[in-house]
Amino acid sequence: MTKNPLLSLQPEGLYCEAGDFHIDPWRPVKRAVITHAHADHARAGHQLYLAETSCGHFLRGRLGADIHLLPLRYGERLRHRGVTLSLHPAGHIPGSAQVRVEYRGEVWVAGGDYKVGPDPLAAAFEPVRCHTFITECTFGLPIYRWPDPDTVAEEISQWWLECRKNDQKAVLFAYSLGKAQRLLAMLPRDVGPLYAHPATARMNAIARQSGYALPATEPWPTEARKGAAEGLYLVPPAVEDSQWLRQCGAHSKALASGWMTVRGNRRRRALDRGFVISDHADWPGLQQAIAATGAENILATHGQTHVLVRWLREQGYHADNLQTPFGEEDEG
């Protein structure tokens, strides 16, 4: 690995000393470059936020309209203290970005969260050539291999139809930013009414204002209703233990997540169904993304780092772990 790393871990987070800025810091800093607006990457309290333009809209929606925000378009270059910085599509969620940092001929890329598979909304992952690539590996085990998204959409539709026949509400847990909008764009509109929880509806509204085309949803019922069970209810996982769900009458619960690859995860959460669809790269996706960068040095973070690092070393890469306190707030 590089003796004098261009990016290194500090108590506040990943830091570029040459440019005096942090990437997705978890403590308040002077300059924060944000890869995407999920709460485990975008925290309150920074003096300046730099993010992709549409990501900036979500940041204002989550952190407040008064944050000091510098928007940057994909591919646009910013030079600061001799460091050239640019953002490139990560394919994770709308507005998600990889951060390219160049200084004195050395190029590092912090991948943030990313996926290489198709998405109806997020800009497709763009490989960025570099010397050192910092990769997430949330699903860094060989068992994680995503099925075709169209097949998963059909599975969800069939479950929805089964719920209608059984006079049940179809309650689908999906994170309010990213996963929910992706599902909304994927699901057919002829099965029945679709309701978006207020937290999800708020993210939908920001997405539409940012130029993303999303179909309309029905207004969320203000009181739990034991009738009208024909709908699909798109809700964040936090609603799983809510009073609304306890009082809503007959329902079937499902989660859309890469974690549903492991059947035991569904049983532990007492879910009726689990649909394997993720906004992160699977095992083949991680290999594809890393190879496309041309990087010789790989730092693995946020997930199953040891397994991926061992595999990379076997392939001839200079690879190591980069431990961070990032969580899995987006439910995979």
ZARODREN-68555 format. One line per field, with one value per residue (C-alpha): chain; x, z, y. Coordinates in Angstrom, 2 decimals. Example, Ala and Ser with C-alpha at 12.3 -4.5 7.8 and 13.67 -1.06 7.14 Angstrom:
<atoms>
chaine <- [A/A]
c1 <- [12.30/13.67]
c3 <- [7.80/7.14]
c2 <- [-4.50/-1.06]
</atoms>
This chain:
<atoms>
chaine <- [A/A/A/A/A/A/A/A/A/A/A/A/A/A/A/A/A/A/A/A/A/A/A/A/A/A/A/A/A/A/A/A/A/A/A/A/A/A/A/A/A/A/A/A/A/A/A/A/A/A/A/A/A/A/A/A/A/A/A/A/A/A/A/A/A/A/A/A/A/A/A/A/A/A/A/A/A/A/A/A/A/A/A/A/A/A/A/A/A/A/A/A/A/A/A/A/A/A/A/A/A/A/A/A/A/A/A/A/A/A/A/A/A/A/A/A/A/A/A/A/A/A/A/A/A/A/A/A/A/A/A/A/A/A/A/A/A/A/A/A/A/A/A/A/A/A/A/A/A/A/A/A/A/A/A/A/A/A/A/A/A/A/A/A/A/A/A/A/A/A/A/A/A/A/A/A/A/A/A/A/A/A/A/A/A/A/A/A/A/A/A/A/A/A/A/A/A/A/A/A/A/A/A/A/A/A/A/A/A/A/A/A/A/A/A/A/A/A/A/A/A/A/A/A/A/A/A/A/A/A/A/A/A/A/A/A/A/A/A/A/A/A/A/A/A/A/A/A/A/A/A/A/A/A/A/A/A/A/A/A/A/A/A/A/A/A/A/A/A/A/A/A/A/A/A/A/A/A/A/A/A/A/A/A/A/A/A/A/A/A/A/A/A/A/A/A/A/A/A/A/A/A/A/A/A/A/A/A/A/A/A/A/A/A/A/A/A/A/A/A/A/A/A/A/A/A/A/A/A/A/A/A]
c1 <- [0.00/0.96/3.23/1.64/-2.02/-4.03/-7.05/-6.74/-9.00/-9.20/-11.49/-13.98/-13.88/-12.11/-9.82/-7.82/-5.06/-3.82/-7.27/-8.42/-11.80/-13.56/-15.68/-18.89/-17.58/-19.48/-18.47/-18.93/-16.19/-15.41/-15.79/-17.77/-17.98/-21.10/-21.47/-25.25/-28.04/-28.53/-28.20/-25.16/-23.23/-24.83/-24.88/-25.86/-23.47/-20.94/-20.03/-20.02/-21.58/-20.43/-22.62/-24.01/-26.80/-29.80/-28.23/-28.19/-31.98/-32.28/-29.73/-31.77/-34.90/-33.26/-30.91/-32.63/-32.97/-30.43/-27.36/-24.42/-24.41/-22.14/-23.71/-21.48/-22.57/-21.26/-17.87/-17.47/-14.02/-13.25/-9.69/-8.85/-5.39/-3.86/-6.28/-8.68/-12.00/-14.88/-18.02/-19.03/-22.19/-22.27/-25.59/-26.60/-29.56/-30.52/-27.70/-25.20/-21.59/-18.07/-15.46/-12.36/-9.41/-6.23/-3.08/0.37/-0.43/-1.90/-5.58/-7.79/-11.49/-13.80/-16.63/-19.16/-22.08/-22.55/-24.12/-23.38/-26.80/-29.67/-31.81/-34.72/-33.68/-30.07/-27.40/-25.47/-22.21/-19.28/-15.90/-13.22/-9.60/-7.39/-4.37/-6.29/-9.98/-11.91/-14.74/-17.71/-18.43/-21.76/-22.48/-18.89/-19.59/-19.93/-23.48/-24.77/-25.74/-28.73/-31.53/-32.89/-34.83/-37.70/-38.11/-38.23/-40.83/-42.98/-42.58/-43.76/-46.75/-47.76/-47.52/-49.63/-52.28/-52.25/-52.82/-55.83/-57.32/-56.79/-58.26/-54.92/-53.01/-49.64/-47.11/-43.74/-40.85/-38.35/-36.07/-37.69/-34.86/-33.63/-35.22/-38.78/-38.43/-36.81/-39.68/-42.26/-40.74/-40.55/-43.93/-46.94/-49.81/-52.69/-52.68/-54.32/-53.82/-50.37/-49.85/-46.60/-45.92/-45.49/-41.70/-41.53/-43.91/-41.67/-38.66/-40.85/-41.76/-38.11/-37.26/-39.97/-38.80/-35.29/-36.57/-37.08/-40.28/-42.27/-45.87/-48.34/-49.39/-52.58/-52.76/-51.68/-54.65/-54.39/-55.98/-55.41/-58.04/-59.24/-61.03/-59.86/-57.21/-56.51/-53.62/-49.87/-48.39/-44.82/-43.34/-39.88/-38.66/-39.11/-42.88/-42.49/-43.23/-45.62/-49.12/-50.41/-49.30/-50.72/-54.12/-54.32/-56.08/-55.18/-51.90/-48.88/-45.38/-42.45/-39.04/-37.18/-33.46/-30.31/-30.35/-33.30/-30.81/-30.44/-33.78/-32.96/-33.09/-36.72/-37.62/-35.88/-37.98/-41.23/-41.73/-44.11/-42.01/-38.57/-37.63/-33.98/-33.29/-30.47/-29.00/-25.52/-23.18/-23.35/-20.25/-19.82/-20.63/-17.85/-15.37/-16.57/-16.36/-12.91/-11.45/-12.89/-11.01/-7.62/-6.49/-3.64/-4.44/-7.83/-9.17/-12.34/-14.83/-18.41/-19.24/-17.57/-14.10/-11.94/-13.40/-13.11/-9.58/-8.43/-9.91/-8.33/-4.91/-5.25/-5.88/-2.68/-4.09/-2.57/-5.63/-6.39/-9.28/-10.45/-12.69/-15.36/-18.42/-20.77/-23.94/-26.53/-29.24/-30.56/-31.47/-29.41]
c3 <- [0.00/-0.39/2.44/2.49/1.74/0.00/2.11/5.67/8.63/11.32/14.38/12.33/9.32/6.00/5.52/2.69/4.41/1.17/0.40/4.03/3.58/4.78/2.91/4.65/8.09/11.15/13.32/12.50/10.23/8.25/4.76/4.11/0.72/0.81/-1.38/-0.87/1.46/3.58/7.24/7.91/5.31/5.58/9.11/10.55/11.85/9.07/8.10/4.35/2.39/-1.12/-3.00/-6.40/-7.39/-6.88/-3.75/-2.44/-2.66/-0.49/1.95/2.40/2.86/5.57/7.29/6.75/4.01/5.70/5.39/3.54/0.38/-2.65/-5.46/-8.05/-11.28/-12.19/-13.86/-12.93/-11.49/-8.45/-7.55/-3.94/-2.39/-5.34/-5.07/-7.95/-6.82/-8.91/-8.40/-10.55/-10.63/-8.08/-9.12/-5.46/-5.21/-6.97/-6.52/-5.19/-6.15/-6.05/-5.05/-7.25/-5.60/-7.52/-6.10/-7.69/-10.14/-7.52/-7.99/-5.30/-5.59/-2.60/-3.98/-1.22/-1.52/-5.08/-7.32/-10.90/-11.76/-13.57/-11.84/-13.31/-11.48/-10.27/-12.81/-13.80/-11.99/-13.83/-13.45/-12.61/-13.26/-10.23/-8.29/-5.07/-4.82/-1.54/-1.96/0.19/0.70/2.51/0.70/0.37/0.51/-2.44/-1.40/-2.39/-6.07/-7.10/-9.26/-12.24/-10.94/-13.37/-11.89/-8.38/-9.49/-10.80/-7.49/-5.59/-7.92/-7.39/-3.62/-3.87/-5.83/-3.22/-0.50/-2.39/-2.68/1.06/2.02/3.40/3.12/1.42/3.65/1.92/4.02/1.98/3.01/2.37/0.23/-2.73/-2.37/-2.16/-5.28/-7.18/-6.31/-7.15/-10.62/-11.09/-9.88/-12.23/-11.72/-12.61/-9.51/-7.16/-5.19/-3.79/-0.65/0.42/4.11/4.86/5.30/1.92/0.31/1.43/-0.31/-3.37/-3.53/-3.38/-6.10/-8.37/-7.70/-8.67/-12.05/-11.40/-12.95/-10.35/-10.55/-8.07/-4.92/-2.88/0.18/3.32/5.63/8.73/10.86/10.78/8.59/8.98/5.64/2.09/2.19/-1.53/-1.38/-1.25/1.53/0.93/4.34/5.92/8.21/11.27/10.88/11.56/15.28/14.99/16.39/12.85/11.80/14.92/14.25/10.48/10.36/8.33/6.52/5.11/5.80/3.40/3.12/-0.07/0.72/-0.22/3.30/2.22/0.43/3.80/4.75/8.44/8.30/7.21/10.01/12.67/11.69/11.48/7.85/5.55/2.46/1.56/-1.84/-2.84/-4.30/-3.17/-3.87/-3.15/-5.31/-4.92/-4.91/-8.72/-8.83/-6.38/-8.49/-11.67/-10.18/-8.66/-11.86/-13.92/-11.88/-12.84/-9.28/-7.79/-4.23/-2.72/0.68/1.76/4.17/5.39/5.50/4.98/4.59/5.66/3.15/0.27/1.25/1.39/-2.06/-3.51/-2.18/-3.78/-7.07/-6.74/-5.45/-2.62/-0.38/3.21/5.57/6.30/9.34/9.78/12.03/9.03/9.67/7.42/7.88/4.34/4.98/2.04]
c2 <- [0.00/3.65/4.82/8.28/7.57/10.23/9.23/7.98/7.29/9.95/10.09/12.13/9.79/9.30/12.31/13.91/15.88/17.49/18.87/19.28/17.58/14.43/11.90/10.76/11.79/10.57/13.55/17.25/18.62/21.76/20.25/17.05/15.34/13.16/10.07/9.74/10.78/7.67/8.61/6.40/8.42/11.87/13.25/16.60/19.25/19.81/23.37/22.64/19.79/18.91/16.43/15.54/17.92/15.63/14.16/17.72/17.87/14.76/16.16/19.32/17.21/15.12/17.58/20.92/23.51/25.78/23.53/25.09/22.98/23.03/20.91/19.28/17.59/14.16/14.52/18.19/18.87/20.99/21.97/22.80/23.19/21.34/18.42/17.71/16.25/14.92/12.81/9.84/7.68/4.86/3.25/2.82/5.22/8.48/10.99/8.47/9.05/7.75/10.33/10.62/12.38/13.26/14.81/14.99/12.21/9.85/8.92/7.41/6.61/6.19/4.09/4.76/2.35/1.13/-1.48/-2.46/-3.92/-2.15/0.46/2.44/5.62/5.70/6.65/3.52/2.73/4.29/2.59/5.17/4.30/4.82/3.60/2.86/1.94/1.98/-0.52/-1.31/-5.01/-5.10/-8.37/-9.54/-13.28/-15.69/-16.65/-13.21/-13.27/-11.19/-12.62/-10.70/-7.65/-8.30/-11.77/-10.28/-7.71/-10.57/-12.43/-9.35/-8.97/-12.61/-12.20/-9.05/-10.95/-13.73/-11.16/-9.80/-13.29/-13.83/-10.42/-9.27/-6.06/-6.56/-4.77/-4.45/-3.12/-1.10/1.73/5.10/6.51/4.51/1.08/2.40/4.56/1.70/-0.64/1.98/2.35/-1.45/-2.68/-2.98/-0.58/-2.90/-5.12/-2.63/0.58/1.27/3.34/5.02/5.66/9.40/8.99/7.28/9.75/12.61/11.03/10.36/14.04/15.11/12.58/14.00/17.55/16.41/15.23/11.51/10.13/8.19/6.98/8.41/6.57/6.70/9.00/7.18/6.36/8.51/5.81/2.08/0.52/-3.06/-3.03/-2.21/-4.93/-4.90/-2.45/-2.83/-0.71/0.45/1.26/1.73/-1.09/1.17/0.72/-3.00/-2.59/0.35/0.71/1.24/-2.22/-3.83/-2.25/-2.49/-5.85/-8.91/-8.46/-10.25/-8.88/-8.95/-7.32/-6.37/-6.71/-8.53/-10.01/-12.13/-14.38/-16.11/-17.68/-17.54/-13.74/-13.92/-16.33/-14.22/-11.21/-13.21/-12.21/-14.03/-13.37/-12.11/-10.67/-10.59/-7.17/-4.90/-1.49/-2.83/-4.91/-8.68/-10.89/-10.93/-7.21/-6.42/-8.37/-6.64/-3.15/-3.65/-5.08/-2.22/0.40/-1.01/-0.33/-2.35/-1.26/-2.11/-1.07/-2.89/-1.37/-1.55/-5.25/-8.62/-7.12/-10.07/-12.51/-10.07/-9.01/-12.63/-13.32/-10.16/-11.08/-14.51/-12.72/-10.69/-7.39/-5.38/-5.45/-4.54/-3.78/-0.25/-0.47/2.20/2.51/2.62/0.67/-0.90/1.68/1.18/-2.47/-3.70]
</atoms>
